[in-house]
Amino acid sequence: MLKKIVSILLTTVFVISCLSTFANAQVVNFGMDNFSKRYDYENSVYKDINEDDWFYGNVVSAYELGLMNGKGNHRFDPSGNITVAETITIASRLHSIYFSGSDKFTESDPWYQSYLDYAAENDLIYYFPSNPNEMATRDFFVSIINSAFPNEEYETVNSINEEDIPDLSESYDKDAVMEMYRAGIINGNDKSNTFAPERNIRRSEVAAILSRMVDKSLRIISADYALINDFGIRLFRETYEKGKNVMLSPVSVITALAMTANGANGKTLEQMENVFGTDVNNLNEFLMDYIRSLPNGESSKVHMANSIWIKDTDDLSVEKEFTEKNIRYYNSEVVKAAFDKQTLKDINNWVKSNTDDMIPTIIDEIPDDAVMYLINALAFDSEWDEKYYDTDVWEDVFTDINGKENDVEFMHANVYEYIEDEDAVGFIKNYIGERYAYVALLPDNDIQIEDYIKNLNGLKLSSLISSPEIIKVKTSIPKYESEYSNDLAGTLEKMGMEEAFKKSSADFSLLGSFKDGNISIDSVVHKTYIEVSENGTKAAAATSVGMVGATAVAEESYKTVYLNRPFVYMIYDREYSIPLFIGVMESITK
């Protein structure tokens, strides 16, 4: 009977509270912006930690954000543990700040009772612990803390499978553990990537987890994800030409090059891996997982295909391991052909078919010394999550890189993810399913587009996109269609991949051998296409690595971002935190 009365009283209080809220028309914003710096850390705060400790930055961040207190007498006690009650208290405070902006709780007896009640009411826990004062295990801590934020705050930034965590089966909340690993909030207990679920959690580990949860720039991004971002931005910077609507697909280019690198050896391989930012074996594993993850629905489709075309001649001997590796990791088709006019037609038809007719040709001729082509084709076709109506589209002026004004059609809409750095503003507009998004960055009026691109940074860009400000953004996107083509050989040489293009000394011995001379890369032809319209976006890319055998050679708060002058854009994979396409729009005509 007592429980029933308490329930009725709680319900009554809740209703009154809701009525009061509506009556005062108060809007409570929720999200990561509710966490802000409260204190300034000084070296005298904690005497038992120093700058050489792996957790130093995390402890400082947790202190400044008001997430953790010390143990008194200027001690943080990094090796100490926390209790079950303290774990639930932290989770309750995180949840309350995120959803209400406040971490004020009423006093209770025992001290933790109000936090336990809050956790139960908000589904952070499903049972009351028998002994709240016992030490919390890593498994318990991660499970409870994970429930403090909604799933969308745990964007995947790391490629990791269940089998990569040796002791995951010992955890009772595998989903929470996997989500935190993939989000870069936890990264294993040792070099073997174990989780150690039954071990008590240290206060230093708690500080690391809390600071990474609240400050996404501190999350650990695996080299696999970072390398695609970094490689793509570096390639984009080096390829950029003022006055041209450059667009690249970093994923397409690095996939074609990774296939080629499976045949490289010695200094040639070393230089290729330096440009990639990782060794080719890691790259193979990452790209295999990524290709398998691509969606293929009616409203959102990403299609990737790979092929290897080998000249049918007795002079060329191709290593079996090279082709088998590319079949295993990239599902590559392997075709022996005469390398005549029919082969030229077949290669271009293959590219056309695998890019949904968006790229009709990839090569114009087959040189006499060509012995192999390694080709990647990528097609993207997705509808907007929120489509435009006819009334959202009207003509306006786009001012190009030379100051010329052109009348073009613009699509107008409100979105709710705003991004900003010191030199540009932008927004994120999702495609259906919300895995992919159109990301736009508009440099400030006093910043030249070429200067902005020169200073682009992959890690900074990833952090920017993963932590947007949730606010209404009035946007306009011009309708446009663009094609781009370039041989990236010179660009890749400038980036440090010189040896692969040297006809006399390139080492592709793991690929095979050519009777009359050495095998080297002759060209890296990259073509892209994009169409942005009311319905969504279609985009495609193809990359061909040509190998030759050489003998010697105020009301409501809102932001405004109108893309009516040169801007940078991306089709961004939010799940994997990598750009599928990246480009710059400098001029648009009807």
Secondary structure, 3 states (H helix, E strand, C coil): CHHHHHHHHHHHHHHHHHHHHHHHCCCCCCCHHHCCCCCCCCCCCCCCCCCCCCCHHHHHHHHHCCCCCCCECCECCCCCECEHHHHHHHHHHHHHHHHHCCCCCCCCCCCCHHHHHHHHHCCCCCCCCCCCCCECEHHHHHHHHHCCCCHHHCCCCCCCCHHHCCCHHHCCCHHHHHHHHHCCCCCCCCCCCCCCCCCECEHHHHHHHHHHHHCHHHCCCCHHHHHHHHHHHHHHHHHCCCCCCCEECHHHHHHHHHHHHCCCCHHHHHHHHHHHCCCHHHHHHHHHHHHHHCCECCCEEEEEEEEEEEECCCCEEECHHHHHHHHHHHCCEEEEECCCHHHHHHHHHHHHHHCCCCCCCCCCCCCCCEEEEEEEEEEEEEEECCCCCHHHEEEEEEECCCCCEEEEEEEEEEECCEEECCCEEEEEEEECCCCEEEEEEEECCCCCHHHHHHCCCHHHHHHHHHCCECCEEEEEEECEEEEEEEECHHHHHHCCCCHHHCCCCCCCCCCEEECCEEEEEEEEEEEEEEEECCCEEEEEEEEEEEEEEECCCCCCCEEEEECCCCEEEEEEECCCCEEEEEEEECCCCC
